[in-house]
Amino acid sequence: MPRLATSERYSISLPNGHRFPIAKYELIREQLLWQGIAPAEDFYDPGLCSEEDILRVHSPEYWHRVRDLHLSPAEVRRLGLPQSPELVRRSLSSVAGTVQSARGALRDGIGMSLAGGTHHAFRDRGEGFCVLNDIAVAAMHLLHHELAKQILVVDLDVHQGDGTASIFREEPRVFTFSMHAGANYPLRKEQSNRDVALDLGTEDATYLLTDVTQSQGQFIRLGTL
């Protein structure tokens, strides 16, 4: 079992009735321990991501507004999370978990984090509960330190990885692949290097047989083998 990045910072207090399931980070850890899948010694706190790593991906103006709690009301609404010092630390810790897991994968063959996947964060803004794009930061960390030459991002979330696609639109060293529900958030899709837009209600068998090699225009359409 690989080491698992997790932290008490991953869970923060949110208003009663908030729709983001923040408790899932701690619940995943508890479930892995309870089932005996991972012993306590396999978990580690990745610390906080450096500002240097953040600024390889996000604009200084955006990052400083996040850091200093100066997001506008419109930015907070778009983000969907109330700004707070705890949110800043949570975001930095989550990104650090992905960075350290990427480095661990190079060292051990696999690395895992119990948070991350914040693919709706763009270079200059956050959206959809995503403050910082941990995927993009980890990819640029590896490229900057010459730990990788080419990176493939495989995003299988139900939502398109629009922030990641936008960030790497003109970065030839990173190939972005997103397989998602076509008629789902975000309403306005970005252009990944390869997009697979699935119909709502797609069943498991169809999903597993989806042909991602046949394109129609710039997008890959659902097909079966």
C-alpha positions, 0 to 999 in steps of 0.5 A: 500500500502506498503512503497516503497524503492527508491532513486535518487541514483538509476539513474546515467549518462551513455554514450549516446546510452548505452543499459541499461535502467537506466531511468526506476527507476525514470519512475516507481516512476513517473508512480505510482505517476501519476496513484495515486497508491502510494502517495508521503509519501509511498516512502522512501530512504533506504540509503546505505548498510553497508560494513558488509552486503556486505562482507557476500556475496561478497569476500573482494577482489572483493568488494574493487576493486569495491569500489576503482574503480580498476576493470580491463578493462575485468571486466568492459566489463563483467559488462557492466557498466562504473565504477564510484563513482556514480555506487558504491553509486547506487549499495549500495543504491539498495542493501539497498532497498532490505534489508530494503524491506525484513525487512519491509516484516517481519514487515508489510507482504510485502515490495517493492523496485523499484530497485534490482534484480541484480542476475548476480552478483557472489561472486567474480565478476559482470556481466550483469549490476549487481555489487552486488547481492542484493537478496543474501545480503538481504537473508544473512542479515536476516539469520545473524540477525536470522530474518529468518531460511529458505529463498526461492528465486523465480526468474522469470526474463527472464534470469537465476539467475546464480549469486544467484544460484552460491552464495547459491550452498552450503547454505542449508538455501536458496532454489533458484528457477529460471524460465527463457528462456532456450536459453537466457543469460547467455549462461552458466547456473548455477545450482539452486536448481530448474530450469525451462527452458522455450522455446523462444516464450512461450505464457502467457497461457503456462507460467501460466500452467507450471508444476514446480514439474516434473524434468528431471535430475537436471532441471525442464522441461516445462509442462502443467497441 
